[in-house]
Amino acid sequence: MLWYRDFGITEIVFITLFVVLYALYVVRTVRIARRMNSPFSIIFAKLFARTLYFALFIIVILGPSFGGSKKEVKSVGKDIMICVDLSKSMDAFDIAPTRLEKVKFEMKKVVEAFSSDRIGVIIFSSEAFMQCPLTYDQNALNLFIETMSSTLVPASGTDFGPPLRLALKKLEEEADGPTTQSKSKVIILISDGEDFGEDSREVVSEIESKDIKLFTLGVGTEAGGNIYAGRSLKTDRQGNTVTTRLNSSALRGLADKTDGQYFEINAARNDVSRLINTIGNIEGELRDARFVDVTANKYFYFLVAAVVLLILDVLVNVPALKL
C-alpha cells in the first residue's frame, strides 16, 4: 500500500490530543459511575469504537493508495532546427524596434509552444555557426536567443546554403536510431530573404530527398527599412542611404521545394501563430515508451466506514450512563 502523504506532525498532534482528552474523559466517567454505583464497562466498548473511527480518519488524511495497475506512457516529440539570419540587414527598423529584436521576441513564443520537443539554433550571415544544439532546455534556449546580435557573425552578406547544410547535418547526427522518422524533423529559416549564395538550391534538394520540411519566415517590408551605423544612417560608397527590402520570393521558393510553407512578419502581419500551429500538426516521433505503476487514492472507503461508525456512536445511547 502506498500513501499520498507521509505520517507527520499534523497526525501526531491529532493522535496526542485524542489520547490525552479521551484519557481524561474516561477517568472522569469512571469516577462518576463508581459514585453512582452504575456499570461503566460500556465506556470501553465506546472507546474501542471511537478509537477505530478516529484511526480511520487518520488513514483518510494520509491517503491510502492500492490496487495498482500498469499504464503505458509514451514520449513523442519533434526535432526543430531554427536558422536565424544575423546579417546587418536584420538591424533595419522597418519592423519595430528592429527586425532582429522582433525575431527574438517571437522565437521565445516558438520555444514555449514546443516545450516537449528538441530545439536547436543556428546563426548565420555568409557563414553558419551552431548557437545551441538540439535541447529540451528552454532556459538555455531563451538565453541564447537573448544574446543574439548581428555582431556575432561576419558582416559580409547573406548565404542560405551554409545554415541549411549545417541544420541538415545536425538533424542527421542527432538521429536516435534506425527508427527515426524524417517527417518529425523540421527546419525553420528566418531571414529578410536577401540571399547572395550559390548552393542554396542544392542543399534544399538534399533536404527534400530526406523528407524534412523546411519552413521559411520572412521578416521585413517590401518598402524596406534603413540601418543605423552608429548615430547616423548607413550609406553606400556613393553616400546614398542604404535601404534593405524583404525578398519574399526567395523564401517562398525554398519552402515550396520541400513541401513546407512560407510565413511572414511585416508592419501589418504576423504569421508566427500560424507557423506554430502548422508545425504543431506535424506528427511527432515516438522517442520512448514505458510502463509505469499507477495507483489510485482509495481514501473514500475508509471515510465511509469512519462516518458509519461515527453515526452509530451518536445514535446509540446508554441510559445508565451518558457518554
N, C-alpha and C positions, 0 to 999 in steps of 0.2 A: 504494500500500500504506500502511496506517495501522498505528500501533504503540500497544500498550496502555500502555506506559510509555516515557519518554524515555531516551535514552542518557545515563548519568550517571556518578557517581563509582564506584559499585559495578562497573560494566562496565570502567571504565578501570583499576581496581585489578586485576581478574582478568586483563585483557589484559597489563598490565605484568608481573605475576608470571609469566604463561605465557612471555612473550618472554625475560625475564631468566633464568629457570630452565632453559628449553629451550636457550638460547644456551650456558649453562654446560655443559649436558649434551652438546651437540654438540661443543663444544671438547674436553671430556674424552674423548669417544668417539673422535674423530678422532686424538688423541694416542695412545691405546691401540692403535688399529688400525694406525697407522704403525709403532709399536714392534714389533708382531706381524706386520708385513707382510701384513696382512689387508685385503681390499677394504672400503671404507667408504661407497661410493656409495649403498648401500641405505638408509643413515640419512636421506638426503634424500627418499627415497620415503616413509619413515615420517614425516618431518617434514611433508610435504605432507598426508598422511592425517590426522595428529593436528591440524594447523592447521585442516583442513577441519571435523572434527567439533567442535573447540573453538569455531570460528566459529558452527557450527550451534547449539551450546548457548547461546552469547551471544544468538543470534536468538530462541531459545526464551524466554529471560529477558525479552527486550523485548516479546514477544507480538505477532507479526505478524497483521494482520487484512486480509483481501482478499476479493474475490468479493462486493462489496456488492450490496444489493437495496433496493427501496423498500418502506416499510411505512406504512400509514395510521394516524395517531394521532388519535383523536377526543377532544375535550374536552366532557364532559357535566356539567351541573350544574343546580341549582335556585336560585331566589331566595327567601329566607326572611326575613320581617319579623317581629320579636318585639316585641310591645307589652306593657310591664310597668307594672302599677299601682303607683304610689308614694304613694298616699294614706295618711293617718295610720293607717288600719285595718290596713295591711300591717306595722305595727310591733307588732301583737299577738303575744303569746308563747305561744299555744296550740300552735304548731309551734316546737320548739326550734331555735336560740335565739330567733329571731323568724321570722315568715312571710317577710319580705323577705330576711333572711340565708340562709334555706333556698333561696329562689328564686335568689339569686345563685350559690350553690354548685351548684345543678342546671343553671343556664344555662351554666356553663362546660363541663359534660358535653355539652350540646347543641352548643356551638361546636366542641368537639373531634370530635364524631361527624360533623359536616358540614364538614370542613376543605376539601373541594373545591367547596363551594357558597358563594354570596354571602349574607351575613347582615347584617341591619341591626337597630338597636334604637331603639324609640320609648318614651319615658317619659310618663306621664300621671297626672292626677287628674281635675279638671274640665276641664283643658286638656291638649293634647298637644304634645310637643316632640321633635324629632329628636335623639336622643342619639348615634347613629352611623349614617351612611349605609351602604348595601349595600357590603360589602367582603369580600375574601378574607383580610384581615389578622387572624389570630387574636389576636396580641398586643394590637392596638388594641382589639379587641372585649373581651377579658378585662380590659383597663384600664378601659374604660367601665363594664363590669359591676361591677368592684370599687368604683368611686366612686359607685354608685347609692345614693341616700338619699331619705327622704321629705321632706327639706328642700329638694330640688331643684325641687319643683312646688308650686303654691298649695294651701294646706290648706283646700279648700272642696268636699269630697265627690268622688264618682267619676262619670265620664260615659264610656261606651264609644264614643260617637259620634265625638268628635274623633280619638282614636288610630286607629280603624278607617278613617276617611276619609283621614287622613294616610298610613297604610300603603298604602291603595289608590292614592292619588295617586303616591307614590314608586315603587311597583311598575310603574305605567304609564309614568312618566317614564324609568325605567331600562331600558325595553324596547330591545333592541339593533336591532330592525328589524321588518319585516312578518312574518318567520318565527317571531317569539317565540311560545311556547306558553303560554297562561294556565294550563294544567294543571301547569306546572312552577313555579308561584308559590304560596307558602304564607304565611299569616298565623297567628301564634301569639299568642293573647291570654291573658295571665297576670294573674289577679286573684282577690280573695276573693268576687267576684260581687255586690257592693253597687253597683248601677247606678242613679244618680239622674238620668240623662239622658233625653231625649225622642226623639231622632232615631236611636237605635241600630238600630231595625228598618229604617229607610230605607236606612242605609249597608249593612247586611247584605244587603238586596235587591240593591244595586248590586254587591256582592262576588259574590253568587250569579250575577248576569247575566254577569259577567266570567269565570265558571267558575274562580274562585280558591277554594281550600279554606281554611276557617277552622277552626283547632283551638283549643280553649279548655282552659286548665289552671287548675282551681280550687285555691286554697291556703287551708287553714284547717280548722276543725272545726265541726260543727253545734252542739256545746255552746258554742262561742265562746271568745274569749280577751280579756284585758284589755290596756290600753295604758298604758305609763308616761308620765307628764307630769312630767319632772324626776325626783325621787326617789320620788314618790308615784304612785298610780294615777290615771288620767284620770277625771274625774267630769263629769256634766252639770250644768245650771243648778240642778237640784234637789238636787245633792250626791250623786246615785247613781253608783256605779261604772259606767263605760261598758263594755259587753260587745259585741264585734263578732263576728258569726257568718258562716260560709260560706254563701253563697246559690248553691247548685249549679244550681238550676233555671234561673236566668237564663243562666248559661253554657252549659248543655245546649241551651237553646233556640237560642242563637246558632249553635252548632256544627251542629245538626241542619238549619238552614235552608240551609247551604252544602255539605251532604253531607260535613261534617267529623266530628270526634269530640270528645267531652269526656273529659278526664283529670283526675286529682285527686292532690293531696298532702295527706294528713292525718296524724294521730298514728300510724295503723297501716297506712297505704297510701302508696305512692309509684309513680305511673304514668309517670315520666319515661322509663324504659327502653322502655315500650310506645309512648310518644309518638315517641321516636327511631326505633323500628322501623317505625312506621306511616308516618312522613314518608319514611323511607329507601326504602320500597316504591313511592313515587311516582316515576314516570318523569321523569328529568331532561331538560333541553333541550339539544340539540346546539348548542354555542356556537361550536365551531371544529373544522375537520378539515384536517389537513395530511399531506403525505407526507414522511417523513424517511429519510435514508440509513441502512441497517442493515448493519453488517459483523460478521463472526464471527472470533474469535481462532483462527487455524489453526496454533498452535504445535505441534500433535500431529504433523504431517507432518515438521517439522524435527527433532523429538525422535526419531522413529522412525529417520530417516536417520542421526542422530548416534549412536544406540545401535548400529545395524548396523555402522557404521564402527568404533566402539569395540570391539565383539565381534571383528570381523575383525582389528583391531590386536592384540588379546590372543592370538587363536588362531594367527596367522601368526608363526612364529619363524624367525630366520635363524641357521642352525647356525654359520656362520663368526663371527658376532658377536652376542652377546646384547645386546638393546636394552631 
